[in-house]
Amino acid sequence: MLRSVHMKLVMIMVLLILSLMAVVGAFLINSVMAFYLEEFYTQMSQVFDQSQNPALSRTLQTENSGEENGAEAVLEIMQAYSGELGLDGRSRTLYILDGETGAYLAGTDEAEGRGLEYNSPNLTRALVEKEEGTQANIAADYMDVALPFSRGDGQYVIYILDNKTTVNSLINQIFVLILESLVFGLFISILLSFLLSKTMIIPIQRLTEGAMRVAEGDFSRRIEVTSRDEIGVLTDTFNDMARQLRDTLRQVENERNKLDTLFLHMTDGVVAFDREGRVIHSNPAAAVMLGCTIGGDTTYGQLFGGLASLEEVMAAPDHLEAERQVRDRCLELLMAPFDREQQGGVLAVLHDVTEQRKNQELQREFVANVSHELRTPLTNIRSYAETLSDSAGDIPPAMEKKFLGVILGESDRMTHIVQDLLTLSRFDSGRDDLKLARFSFEAAVQDLYNAVYMEAQRHSHTLELELEDGLPEVTADRERTVQVMMNIVSNSIKYTPDGGKIVISAGRTGDRVWMQVDDNGIGIPPEDRPRIFERFYRVDKARSRQSGGTGLGLSIAKEIVARHEGVLELVDREGPGLSVRMELKIEGPRHE
């Protein structure tokens, strides 16, 4: 309560009034005391000064003939000047003293010698030094004058003593007046403080309330400006400050939301550590990449201590790079210090390079496979061609024809490999557009069955066709679709031992048509099934090459079906063999 501005203002006003009245009271009392003291000695001087009243001096010193008591005679003379001396018998008294002993001889006081101040310096000076005692002493509680003189043979002292009763009475009245003025002044000060509170404290309280609302984040209300003084200017300035602060906070909030959204949804993992190695921030991608929960108690040493120490990263001129393997992920780490001047901490950025490393490996494997696939037919062609060249005219026509057949076969094999590579290249670059058209899906499956029937008979396979009734027309690239069908069925014929069974079935499910090929051949081991659609991947490389396979057929088929927004997958089944299913949209792929 005492800390409020209102109470401080009241206390200031009270102290001001108290100080003012104390100063005024002291000044008045001292002035009254000085006035009465000066007035007293002025009166005494006017009566006893020889230059101003020589007759009194001669009268006092002249003794009348037959005078029995000089003190009484002096008293009678002085009573003639009682008015001028202000003698009243109560506060100011006249004494006639013996000039040698100081004994009381006569006076205006009824009690002989009552109230005499024998310790007075003025009286002592008159009795001892025989000189006038007219020294003023404002600190004494009396005023006095002692005048020695001779009258005939006797020595006398006229001693006038004022006990300041009149002065003290007046001072008491002044003191009472000062107290009354003080009470009235206090009342006025309190009243003024309440009046000032309306013009000063209330605007300050409004400013305080407004500042509290701003501190709580409420910028909706503007403080009313009721005056044009300094407080009004302060209020107006505060409103402008609050508006600018609101706009600034909105901008900061927008930027923070953008950063939070980016930080939350970015694919790279980010983990920030303070200078002690404690986690201060992380995004979900980092926890997913590291395969662990990142909390406030997680430390740098637990996550990356084995790669580089926190001190090494803090001392790094730019950043440190490292790689880490987490389960089946390959992570590339960039660790750099931030806020070097304040030694803020370390920021670690995790980038999943698993696919990149895998693609690099696939590229190396792809180059190796292409080189190997092309080298084999080229070697055969060169060998047979050199034999024909070196033995020209000596080789029987039948063997020469056989050699030329091998050369043509290897040339066709190289042509197929190059064509498949070109097809994949066009798919990768997006330049091979589909030629969409409406055609009968049932007729396409029937044509496929007729085309491969003789090949299946050469391997003594039992080939069956199962079609649902009412298969609709589809929108697709018929040539590419038949190419996929042919690849699936051809693989079943190739990799099913002679005398096997192959079933081609087709039907409709919702907005899609499907074709499935089931065989009881050698199948694919579970560990190889995830990679069966990879380029140049073969389960049994020796058997594939012996059958003329390049490992690109299923990759091309997968790309064609994907461009049709369809599905090509292996179907789980019991027993030996393999089931491959293809699904296509009836209305074809969407093109924006």
LINKA-V450434 format. One record per run of one state. SS is the DSSP state (A for helix, B for strand, O for the rest). FROM is the first residue (numbers start at 1). TO is the last residue. If there is no record, write none. Layout:
SS_FROM_TO / SS_FROM_TO
//
This chain:
O_1_4 / A_5_48 / O_49_53 / A_54_61 / O_62_69 / A_70_79 / O_80_81 / A_82_85 / O_86_91 / B_92_98 / O_99_103 / B_104_107 / O_108_120 / A_121_129 / O_130_132 / B_133_133 / O_134_142 / B_143_151 / O_152_153 / B_154_162 / O_163_164 / A_165_215 / O_216_229 / A_230_265 / O_266_268 / B_269_274 / O_275_277 / B_278_282 / O_283_283 / A_284_290 / O_291_298 / B_299_299 / A_300_304 / O_305_309 / A_310_315 / O_316_319 / B_320_326 / O_327_328 / B_329_338 / O_339_344 / B_345_352 / O_353_353 / A_354_390 / O_391_396 / A_397_429 / O_430_436 / B_437_440 / A_441_458 / O_459_461 / B_462_467 / O_468_472 / B_473_476 / O_477_477 / A_478_494 / O_495_500 / B_501_509 / O_510_511 / B_512_519 / O_520_525 / A_526_529 / O_530_540 / A_541_546 / O_547_552 / A_553_563 / O_564_566 / B_567_570 / O_571_577 / B_578_585 / O_586_592
//
